[in-house]
Amino acid sequence: MNIADYIFTVKALSWGIKEWNPLIDAIADTYLFPLFKVGLVSAFLLFIWLFRYRINQLRIIIITGLWFVFVAYAFVTGWHIYGQLNTYQYPF
């Protein structure tokens, strides 16, 4: 979903739609955009995967956080699909 979010974001930005996330909006036209948008989340997930057995004390917090991220990305991806199927129909 992270890659889908990146692809949909690039397409929406090419249409002139404004990025809602102010951090991403600030770097949207730089080389940092794909590194941050894809790389940061991927690095974080890799870190969790590599250290998954060493952080048993925080297991519930990590699993809850990962579910939150999953639901958030599912919502964002669905929002992108809805918006791009209905070009320029983002309600803002």
Summary of the structure (lengths in Angstrom):
residues: 92
radius of gyration: 15.3
end to end distance: 23.3
largest distance: 46.5
contacts: 200
relative contact order: 0.17
helix: 74%
strand: 0%
